[in-house]
């Protein structure tokens, strides 16, 4: 009886191991770089064909924006001639970053040309955006906004050698407005809610993403 139980456990363990190996077979790990409102790098993990041609992709990207504070928007609406751009000659500087995460459903479109496969994807986005304006005489103020969004795109892959492929990715993301938090050298921390007075004036000054078009190229490894 003990031998029967032991044999059953071994068989079950063997089947479980085989099932686990099968479940991770074909998982892809990728790294791409390119443009998405600035120089951007992205990593992703993709499990294709989870249910027929449908898969799941998780991604994270970091972008150094090409613009952080809009130069031509009035710092104070009551003083329209004073803009960030007008103060740059006096030494004003700007910096910032965008960190975004994506969860997508994917659809395998198969081989579209010899050696070239394609997939489409669409899903949700979560962005964390920040911008800092610095003035020589009065210090700096940092603004941040966390934002939900949606996105879609397509990815082409060209097999190079073994399990390595060259990939090209194009897509568009749309982010929605969220609360804006701020703090500074001489500014107490606070926030503007999306419906509060003054929100639109501050939001218009910040070059946080709304619609983002992206184009990237990189490599992926299939396991």
BELBEL-V563667 format. One record per pair of residues at least 24 apart in sequence whose ideal C-beta (glycine too) atoms are under 8 Angstrom apart, sorted by the first residue. I is the first residue (numbers start at 1). J is the second residue. If there is no record, write none. Layout:
i=I j=J
i=I j=J
This chain:
i=24 j=223
i=25 j=223
i=26 j=222
i=26 j=223
i=27 j=222
i=27 j=223
i=28 j=220
i=28 j=221
i=28 j=222
i=28 j=223
i=29 j=220
i=29 j=221
i=29 j=223
i=30 j=167
i=30 j=218
i=30 j=219
i=30 j=220
i=30 j=221
i=31 j=218
i=31 j=219
i=31 j=220
i=32 j=167
i=32 j=169
i=32 j=216
i=32 j=217
i=32 j=218
i=32 j=219
i=33 j=216
i=33 j=217
i=33 j=218
i=34 j=169
i=34 j=214
i=34 j=215
i=34 j=216
i=34 j=217
i=34 j=218
i=35 j=214
i=35 j=215
i=35 j=216
i=36 j=61
i=36 j=63
i=36 j=98
i=36 j=173
i=36 j=212
i=36 j=213
i=36 j=214
i=36 j=215
i=36 j=216
i=37 j=63
i=37 j=65
i=37 j=66
i=37 j=98
i=37 j=207
i=37 j=209
i=37 j=212
i=38 j=63
i=38 j=64
i=38 j=65
i=38 j=66
i=38 j=67
i=38 j=98
i=39 j=63
i=39 j=64
i=39 j=66
i=40 j=64
i=40 j=98
i=40 j=214
i=40 j=216
i=42 j=169
i=42 j=216
i=42 j=218
i=44 j=102
i=44 j=220
i=46 j=106
i=46 j=220
i=48 j=106
i=48 j=108
i=48 j=119
i=49 j=108
i=53 j=107
i=53 j=108
i=53 j=109
i=53 j=110
i=54 j=105
i=54 j=106
i=54 j=107
i=54 j=108
i=55 j=105
i=55 j=106
i=55 j=107
i=55 j=108
i=55 j=119
i=56 j=103
i=56 j=104
i=56 j=105
i=56 j=106
i=57 j=102
i=57 j=103
i=57 j=104
i=57 j=105
i=57 j=106
i=57 j=121
i=57 j=123
i=58 j=101
i=58 j=102
i=58 j=103
i=58 j=104
i=59 j=101
i=59 j=102
i=59 j=104
i=60 j=99
i=60 j=100
i=60 j=101
i=60 j=102
i=61 j=98
i=61 j=99
i=61 j=100
i=61 j=101
i=61 j=102
i=62 j=97
i=62 j=98
i=62 j=99
i=63 j=97
i=63 j=98
i=63 j=99
i=63 j=100
i=64 j=97
i=65 j=96
i=65 j=97
i=65 j=98
i=65 j=131
i=65 j=207
i=67 j=94
i=67 j=207
i=68 j=94
i=68 j=95
i=68 j=96
i=68 j=131
i=68 j=132
i=68 j=133
i=68 j=206
i=68 j=207
i=69 j=94
i=69 j=131
i=69 j=133
i=69 j=205
i=69 j=206
i=69 j=207
i=70 j=204
i=70 j=205
i=70 j=206
i=70 j=207
i=73 j=204
i=73 j=205
i=74 j=201
i=75 j=205
i=77 j=201
i=84 j=133
i=84 j=205
i=87 j=135
i=90 j=135
i=90 j=136
i=91 j=135
i=91 j=136
i=92 j=133
i=92 j=134
i=92 j=135
i=92 j=136
i=93 j=133
i=93 j=134
i=94 j=131
i=94 j=132
i=94 j=133
i=94 j=134
i=95 j=131
i=95 j=132
i=95 j=134
i=96 j=129
i=96 j=130
i=96 j=131
i=96 j=132
i=96 j=207
i=97 j=129
i=97 j=130
i=98 j=127
i=98 j=128
i=98 j=129
i=98 j=130
i=98 j=208
i=98 j=209
i=99 j=127
i=99 j=128
i=99 j=129
i=100 j=125
i=100 j=126
i=100 j=127
i=100 j=128
i=100 j=173
i=101 j=125
i=101 j=126
i=101 j=127
i=102 j=126
i=102 j=151
i=102 j=173
i=104 j=151
i=112 j=156
i=115 j=158
i=115 j=159
i=116 j=156
i=116 j=157
i=116 j=158
i=117 j=156
i=117 j=157
i=118 j=154
i=118 j=155
i=118 j=156
i=118 j=157
i=119 j=154
i=119 j=155
i=119 j=157
i=120 j=152
i=120 j=153
i=120 j=154
i=121 j=152
i=121 j=153
i=121 j=154
i=121 j=155
i=121 j=171
i=122 j=150
i=122 j=151
i=122 j=152
i=122 j=153
i=123 j=150
i=123 j=151
i=123 j=152
i=124 j=148
i=124 j=149
i=124 j=150
i=124 j=151
i=125 j=149
i=125 j=150
i=125 j=151
i=125 j=173
i=125 j=175
i=127 j=175
i=127 j=209
i=129 j=206
i=129 j=208
i=129 j=209
i=131 j=206
i=131 j=207
i=131 j=208
i=138 j=185
i=138 j=186
i=139 j=184
i=139 j=185
i=139 j=186
i=140 j=184
i=140 j=185
i=141 j=182
i=141 j=183
i=141 j=184
i=141 j=185
i=141 j=187
i=142 j=182
i=142 j=183
i=142 j=184
i=143 j=180
i=143 j=181
i=143 j=182
i=143 j=202
i=143 j=206
i=144 j=180
i=144 j=181
i=144 j=182
i=145 j=177
i=145 j=178
i=145 j=179
i=145 j=180
i=145 j=181
i=145 j=206
i=145 j=208
i=146 j=178
i=146 j=179
i=147 j=175
i=147 j=176
i=147 j=177
i=147 j=178
i=147 j=208
i=147 j=209
i=148 j=175
i=148 j=176
i=148 j=178
i=149 j=173
i=149 j=174
i=149 j=175
i=149 j=176
i=149 j=209
i=150 j=174
i=153 j=214
i=157 j=220
i=160 j=219
i=163 j=221
i=163 j=222
i=163 j=223
i=164 j=219
i=164 j=220
i=164 j=221
i=165 j=219
i=165 j=220
i=165 j=221
i=165 j=222
i=166 j=217
i=166 j=218
i=166 j=219
i=167 j=217
i=167 j=218
i=167 j=219
i=167 j=220
i=168 j=215
i=168 j=216
i=168 j=217
i=169 j=214
i=169 j=215
i=169 j=216
i=169 j=217
i=169 j=218
i=170 j=214
i=170 j=215
i=170 j=216
i=171 j=213
i=171 j=214
i=172 j=211
i=172 j=212
i=172 j=213
i=172 j=214
i=173 j=209
i=173 j=211
i=173 j=212
i=173 j=214
i=174 j=210
i=174 j=211
i=174 j=212
i=175 j=208
i=175 j=209
i=175 j=210
i=175 j=211
i=175 j=212
i=177 j=203
i=180 j=206
